[in-house]
Amino acid sequence: MNAIIISIGNELLSGYDNTNASWLSQKLNETGITVGKIVTILDNKNEIINTLDLSLQQTDIIIITGGLGPTKDDITKSALCKYFNCSLKLCESTYRNIEKIFKDRGLTVNSLNKKQAEVPELANTIPNLYGTAPGLWFDINEKTLIAMPGVPFEMKIMFESFIIPRLKEKYQLPFILSKTILTQGIGESALSELLTSWEKSIPQDIKLAYLPSPGIVKLQLTAVDANKEHIENIINNLIINLKQIIPEYIFGYDNQKLEDIIASLLIQKNASLSVAESCTGGYLSHLFTSCPGSSEYFKGSVVAYANQIKIKILKIKPAVIEKYGAVSEEVAKEMALNVKKLYDTPYSIAVTGIAGPSGGTPNKPVGTVWIAVASPDSLTTKLFLFGENRKINIKKSSVSALNLLRKELIKN
């Protein structure tokens, strides 16, 4: 079963990221539907009609996002009406939903808002749980055309809650098993070299993909088979073998995040954490506080970007900074120990480095980062040399700090 994704919006052709298409591709593949093409087009009626005409000749399922709003540049509905030679009609259930949303917000429905309840008469509507524009479902013989709003959180809920179940009802889809192994502390090429023999042991019907991001490399195993138990056994055995080869680099699986894993470990230990960060500028603290319930274990942080703050708030000795520099093992140690004392926590992390693009020296080039992790009975430090990209350095520093803490937490 194949699909084409059509993204509609002038902004998508002006440099904005097309995150909807990426997300939809992943979800469709997980469902057993292969995405053969992603097309991005302007808010132009003829362009929409021509693209639909060509796509319906090439695929079984068409997924459209964008252009269902109330403004003049939202022309997807009128283009669909022209393509299917039908008119718009008022959908009473959609209009009642719009009225409720506006009433709850203390607002009055105007004519533009009411227009969002008008849908092509040949379409079945798909509920929008978080917005006013409904989705549209067209059955074209054995084929399907689906149009959804371009607002990401509206589209995602609609797709997962209503569209995936309907697609599974209409089509006989294969069973797909995808397992992702999360690694940290090793680059993609070095990891691939380590796993040469392991890769050769993977059966041809199981696909391996390396998915790198700053500080993390994901290994994704995917198989399509009618026999669920058969491929589950094969992939589980591959993971068992992988854990024997690179146990020090694997930190989790599938959609797990380092900050969530650490949260669970700290809660299990009934322990708390504090952070002192310089070159990461608060990003590390942000990762912790992005976890629901983080107030249970995350006590606070000091973003000591300037040396004066390191000295005044974190009580770093001026002589230590003068002798070793702000980016040094000695300063990282004091940052970790002193923030731990300041917040009275059993664990702490400190990060100090040169994010770039300037500030480097021959002895300490851009990308030099020292990380320290303090626990109740130990202090661990590690030097990293990342690179010249500021944003990537900040993310790599934060992820590396998280993994150092994770390793400390699982020692006992």
C-alpha positions as CSV (number, residue, x, y, z in Angstrom):
1,M,0.0,0.0,0.0
2,N,1.5,3.3,-1.1
3,A,0.8,7.0,-0.2
4,I,1.7,10.4,-1.4
5,I,1.9,13.4,1.0
6,I,0.9,16.8,-0.4
7,S,1.9,19.7,1.7
8,I,0.1,23.0,0.7
9,G,1.4,26.4,1.8
10,N,3.4,29.2,0.4
11,E,5.4,29.4,3.6
12,L,6.7,25.9,3.1
13,L,8.4,27.0,-0.1
14,S,9.9,30.1,1.6
15,G,12.2,28.2,4.0
16,Y,9.9,27.0,6.8
17,D,10.4,23.4,7.9
18,N,7.9,20.9,6.7
19,T,7.6,19.0,10.0
20,N,4.1,17.7,9.2
21,A,5.4,15.7,6.2
22,S,8.2,14.1,8.2
23,W,5.9,13.2,11.0
24,L,3.3,11.7,8.7
25,S,5.9,9.7,6.8
26,Q,7.0,8.1,10.0
27,K,3.4,7.3,11.1
28,L,2.4,5.9,7.8
29,N,5.4,3.7,7.6
30,E,4.7,2.4,11.1
31,T,1.2,1.6,9.9
32,G,2.3,-0.4,7.0
33,I,1.9,2.2,4.3
34,T,4.9,3.2,2.2
35,V,5.3,6.8,1.4
36,G,6.4,7.0,-2.3
37,K,6.6,10.8,-2.6
38,I,6.3,14.0,-0.7
39,V,5.1,17.0,-2.7
40,T,5.1,20.6,-1.5
41,I,3.1,23.1,-3.5
42,L,1.8,26.7,-3.4
43,D,-1.7,27.8,-2.3
44,N,-2.8,27.8,-5.9
45,K,-6.0,26.2,-7.1
46,N,-4.6,25.0,-10.4
47,E,-1.5,23.7,-8.8
48,I,-3.6,21.7,-6.2
49,I,-5.8,20.3,-8.9
50,N,-2.9,19.3,-11.2
51,T,-1.0,17.7,-8.3
52,L,-4.1,15.7,-7.2
53,D,-4.8,14.5,-10.8
54,L,-1.2,13.2,-11.2
55,S,-1.0,11.7,-7.6
56,L,-4.3,9.7,-8.0
57,Q,-2.7,8.0,-11.0
58,Q,0.3,7.0,-9.0
59,T,-0.8,5.9,-5.6
60,D,-3.5,4.4,-3.4
61,I,-3.7,7.1,-0.6
62,I,-3.2,10.8,-0.8
63,I,-2.7,12.8,2.4
64,I,-3.0,16.6,2.2
65,T,-2.1,19.1,4.9
66,G,-2.7,22.8,4.9
67,G,-5.1,25.3,3.4
68,L,-8.3,24.5,5.4
69,G,-8.4,27.7,7.5
70,P,-10.8,30.6,7.2
71,T,-8.6,33.2,5.4
72,K,-8.5,34.0,1.7
73,D,-5.2,32.1,1.2
74,D,-6.8,28.9,2.4
75,I,-8.2,27.5,-0.8
76,T,-7.9,23.7,-0.4
77,K,-11.6,23.2,0.1
78,S,-12.6,25.1,-3.0
79,A,-9.9,23.3,-5.1
80,L,-11.3,20.0,-3.9
81,C,-14.8,21.0,-4.8
82,K,-13.6,22.0,-8.3
83,Y,-11.7,18.7,-8.7
84,F,-14.7,16.6,-7.6
85,N,-17.3,18.8,-9.3
86,C,-19.3,19.3,-6.1
87,S,-20.4,22.2,-3.9
88,L,-19.8,23.2,-0.3
89,K,-22.4,22.4,2.3
90,L,-22.7,23.4,6.0
91,C,-21.7,20.6,8.4
92,E,-24.0,21.0,11.4
93,S,-21.8,19.0,13.8
94,T,-18.7,21.0,12.8
95,Y,-20.6,24.2,13.3
96,R,-21.8,23.2,16.7
97,N,-18.2,22.4,17.6
98,I,-17.0,25.8,16.5
99,E,-19.8,27.5,18.5
100,K,-18.8,25.6,21.6
101,I,-15.1,26.5,21.2
102,F,-15.9,30.2,20.8
103,K,-18.4,30.2,23.6
104,D,-15.8,28.5,25.9
105,R,-13.4,31.3,25.0
106,G,-15.9,34.1,25.5
107,L,-16.0,34.9,21.8
108,T,-18.6,35.2,19.1
109,V,-18.6,33.2,15.8
110,N,-18.2,35.5,12.8
111,S,-18.9,34.7,9.1
112,L,-15.3,33.6,8.5
113,N,-15.4,31.2,11.4
114,K,-18.8,29.8,10.1
115,K,-17.2,29.2,6.7
116,Q,-14.9,26.6,8.3
117,A,-18.0,24.4,8.9
118,E,-18.6,24.4,5.2
119,V,-17.2,21.2,3.6
120,P,-17.3,19.6,0.1
121,E,-20.6,17.6,-0.1
122,L,-18.8,14.5,-1.3
123,A,-16.5,14.4,1.7
124,N,-16.9,12.7,5.1
125,T,-15.7,14.9,7.9
126,I,-13.0,14.0,10.4
127,P,-13.4,15.6,13.9
128,N,-10.9,18.2,15.0
129,L,-10.5,17.8,18.7
130,Y,-8.4,21.0,19.1
131,G,-9.4,23.3,16.4
132,T,-12.2,24.5,14.2
133,A,-11.3,23.1,10.7
134,P,-12.5,19.5,10.3
135,G,-10.5,17.0,8.3
136,L,-12.0,15.7,5.0
137,W,-12.1,12.1,3.8
138,F,-12.9,11.2,0.1
139,D,-13.4,7.6,-1.0
140,I,-12.5,7.3,-4.7
141,N,-13.3,3.7,-5.6
142,E,-10.5,1.7,-3.9
143,K,-8.4,4.9,-3.3
144,T,-8.5,7.4,-0.5
145,L,-7.9,11.2,-0.3
146,I,-7.6,12.8,3.1
147,A,-7.2,16.5,3.8
148,M,-6.2,17.8,7.2
149,P,-5.4,21.2,8.8
150,G,-1.8,22.3,8.6
151,V,-1.6,23.2,12.4
152,P,0.7,20.4,13.7
153,F,-0.9,19.6,17.0
154,E,-4.4,19.6,15.4
155,M,-3.3,17.4,12.5
156,K,-1.4,14.9,14.7
157,I,-4.3,14.2,17.1
158,M,-6.7,13.9,14.1
159,F,-4.4,11.5,12.3
160,E,-3.7,9.2,15.2
161,S,-7.2,9.2,16.7
162,F,-9.4,8.9,13.6
163,I,-7.5,8.4,10.4
164,I,-5.1,5.5,11.2
165,P,-8.0,3.4,12.6
166,R,-10.1,4.1,9.4
167,L,-7.2,3.3,7.1
168,K,-6.7,0.0,9.0
169,E,-10.4,-0.8,8.5
170,K,-10.4,0.0,4.8
171,Y,-7.1,-1.7,3.8
172,Q,-5.4,-5.0,4.6
173,L,-2.1,-3.7,6.0
174,P,0.9,-5.8,6.8
175,F,2.3,-6.1,10.3
176,I,5.4,-3.9,10.8
177,L,7.7,-4.1,13.7
178,S,10.2,-1.3,14.2
179,K,12.7,-1.3,17.1
180,T,15.0,1.6,17.8
181,I,18.2,1.2,19.9
182,L,19.5,4.5,21.4
183,T,23.2,5.1,21.7
184,Q,25.3,7.9,23.1
185,G,29.0,8.5,23.3
186,I,30.1,7.3,19.9
187,G,29.7,8.7,16.4
188,E,27.9,7.2,13.5
189,S,31.0,6.0,11.5
190,A,32.8,4.6,14.5
191,L,29.6,2.8,15.6
192,S,29.2,1.3,12.1
193,E,32.8,0.1,12.1
194,L,32.2,-1.6,15.5
195,L,29.1,-3.3,14.2
196,T,30.4,-4.7,10.9
197,S,30.0,-8.3,11.8
198,W,26.7,-7.7,13.6
199,E,25.3,-6.0,10.5
200,K,26.2,-9.0,8.4
201,S,24.1,-11.2,10.7
202,I,20.9,-9.2,10.0
203,P,18.5,-11.1,7.6
204,Q,17.8,-9.5,4.3
205,D,14.1,-8.9,5.1
206,I,15.1,-6.7,8.2
207,K,16.3,-3.2,7.4
208,L,18.8,-1.3,9.5
209,A,19.0,2.5,9.5
210,Y,21.5,4.8,11.3
211,L,19.7,7.9,12.5
212,P,22.2,10.4,13.9
213,S,21.4,13.6,15.8
214,P,23.6,15.8,18.0
215,G,25.1,13.5,20.7
216,I,22.9,10.5,19.9
217,V,22.9,7.8,17.2
218,K,19.8,5.7,16.8
219,L,19.9,2.2,15.3
220,Q,16.5,1.4,13.8
221,L,15.6,-2.2,12.9
222,T,12.4,-2.6,10.8
223,A,10.7,-5.7,9.4
224,V,7.5,-6.3,7.5
225,D,6.0,-9.8,8.0
226,A,2.6,-11.5,8.4
227,N,4.1,-13.6,11.3
228,K,4.4,-11.2,14.2
229,E,6.0,-13.7,16.6
230,H,8.6,-14.7,14.0
231,I,10.0,-11.2,13.4
232,E,9.8,-10.3,17.1
233,N,12.1,-13.2,18.0
234,I,14.6,-12.3,15.2
235,I,14.8,-8.7,16.3
236,N,15.0,-9.5,20.0
237,N,17.9,-11.8,19.3
238,L,19.7,-9.1,17.2
239,I,19.3,-6.7,20.1
240,I,20.6,-9.3,22.6
241,N,23.7,-9.7,20.4
242,L,24.1,-5.9,20.0
243,K,24.1,-5.4,23.8
244,Q,27.0,-7.8,24.1
245,I,29.0,-5.7,21.6
246,I,28.3,-2.2,22.7
247,P,26.8,-2.3,26.2
248,E,28.6,0.9,27.2
249,Y,26.9,3.0,24.5
250,I,23.2,1.8,24.7
251,F,21.1,3.9,27.0
252,G,17.5,3.2,25.9
253,Y,15.1,2.1,23.3
254,D,12.4,3.5,20.9
255,N,11.0,6.9,22.1
256,Q,12.8,7.0,25.5
257,K,14.7,10.2,26.3
258,L,17.7,10.5,28.5
259,E,16.1,13.1,30.7
260,D,13.1,10.8,31.3
261,I,15.4,7.9,32.1
262,I,17.2,10.0,34.6
263,A,14.0,11.2,36.1
264,S,12.9,7.6,36.7
265,L,16.3,6.7,38.3
266,L,16.2,9.8,40.6
267,I,12.7,9.1,41.7
268,Q,13.5,5.4,42.4
269,K,16.4,6.6,44.6
270,N,14.3,9.3,46.2
271,A,17.1,11.7,45.2
272,S,17.4,15.2,43.9
273,L,19.6,17.0,41.4
274,S,21.0,20.5,40.8
275,V,22.8,21.9,37.8
276,A,25.5,24.5,37.1
277,E,25.9,25.4,33.5
278,S,27.9,27.9,31.5
279,C,28.3,27.1,27.8
280,T,24.9,25.4,27.6
281,G,23.2,28.6,28.8
282,G,20.2,26.9,30.5
283,Y,19.6,24.2,27.8
284,L,20.5,21.4,30.2
285,S,18.0,22.7,32.8
286,H,15.4,23.1,30.1
287,L,15.7,19.4,29.3
288,F,15.0,18.4,32.9
289,T,12.1,20.8,33.4
290,S,10.5,19.6,30.1
291,C,9.7,16.4,32.0
292,P,6.3,16.4,33.8
293,G,6.8,16.2,37.5
294,S,10.4,17.3,37.4
295,S,9.9,19.5,40.5
296,E,10.0,16.2,42.5
297,Y,13.7,15.8,41.8
298,F,15.1,18.9,40.1
299,K,15.8,21.5,42.7
300,G,17.3,24.3,40.5
301,S,20.2,25.5,38.5
302,V,22.7,28.3,38.2
303,V,23.5,29.6,34.7
304,A,26.9,31.0,35.4
305,Y,27.8,32.4,32.0
306,A,30.1,35.2,33.2
307,N,33.1,34.6,35.4
308,Q,31.7,37.1,37.9
309,I,28.7,34.8,38.5
310,K,30.9,31.8,38.8
311,I,32.8,33.6,41.5
312,K,29.9,35.4,43.2
313,I,27.1,32.8,43.1
314,L,29.0,29.5,42.7
315,K,31.9,30.6,44.9
316,I,34.6,29.5,42.4
317,K,37.9,30.7,43.7
318,P,39.2,33.5,41.4
319,A,42.7,32.0,41.7
320,V,41.4,28.8,40.2
321,I,39.9,30.6,37.2
322,E,43.0,32.7,36.7
323,K,45.3,29.7,36.8
324,Y,43.4,27.1,34.9
325,G,40.8,29.1,32.9
326,A,37.0,29.1,33.2
327,V,37.0,26.1,30.8
328,S,38.9,23.6,32.8
329,E,38.5,20.4,34.8
330,E,39.3,22.3,38.0
331,V,36.5,24.8,37.5
332,A,34.0,22.1,36.4
333,K,34.7,20.2,39.6
334,E,34.1,23.3,41.8
335,M,31.0,24.2,39.9
336,A,29.5,20.7,40.5
337,L,30.5,20.5,44.1
338,N,29.4,24.1,45.0
339,V,26.0,23.9,43.2
340,K,25.4,20.6,45.0
341,K,26.1,22.4,48.3
342,L,24.1,25.4,47.3
343,Y,20.9,23.4,46.6
344,D,21.6,20.6,49.1
345,T,21.2,17.8,46.6
346,P,22.9,14.4,46.5
347,Y,23.6,14.7,42.7
348,S,24.7,17.6,40.5
349,I,26.0,18.3,37.0
350,A,28.3,21.1,35.8
351,V,29.2,22.1,32.3
352,T,31.7,24.6,31.2
353,G,33.1,25.0,27.6
354,I,33.6,27.0,24.5
355,A,30.5,26.8,22.4
356,G,31.8,29.0,19.6
357,P,32.1,30.2,17.0
358,S,34.7,32.4,18.6
359,G,36.6,32.2,21.9
360,G,38.8,29.2,21.1
361,T,42.6,29.1,21.5
362,P,45.2,26.6,20.2
363,N,45.2,24.8,23.6
364,K,41.4,25.1,24.0
365,P,39.7,25.1,20.5
366,V,36.0,25.8,20.0
367,G,34.1,22.8,21.1
368,T,36.2,22.1,24.2
369,V,33.9,21.2,27.0
370,W,34.5,19.9,30.6
371,I,31.6,18.1,32.3
372,A,31.5,17.1,36.0
373,V,29.0,14.9,37.8
374,A,28.9,14.8,41.6
375,S,27.2,12.1,43.5
376,P,27.0,11.4,47.3
377,D,30.4,9.7,47.3
378,S,32.2,10.5,44.0
379,L,33.1,13.2,41.5
380,T,33.5,12.3,37.8
381,T,34.9,14.6,35.2
382,K,35.3,14.2,31.4
383,L,36.8,16.3,28.6
384,F,34.9,16.5,25.3
385,L,36.1,18.0,22.0
386,F,33.0,18.5,19.9
387,G,33.4,20.8,16.9
388,E,32.8,24.3,15.6
389,N,29.0,24.5,15.4
390,R,27.6,26.5,18.3
391,K,24.1,25.0,18.4
392,I,25.3,21.4,18.0
393,N,27.9,21.9,20.7
394,I,25.2,23.1,23.1
395,K,23.1,20.0,22.4
396,K,26.0,17.6,22.4
397,S,27.2,19.0,25.7
398,S,23.8,18.6,27.3
399,V,23.3,15.1,26.1
400,S,26.7,14.0,27.1
401,A,26.2,15.5,30.6
402,L,22.9,13.6,30.9
403,N,24.5,10.3,30.0
404,L,27.4,10.8,32.4
405,L,24.8,11.3,35.2
406,R,22.8,8.3,34.0
407,K,25.9,6.1,34.2
408,E,26.5,7.4,37.8
409,L,23.0,6.7,38.8
410,I,23.0,3.1,37.6
411,K,26.3,2.2,39.4
412,N,24.4,1.3,42.6
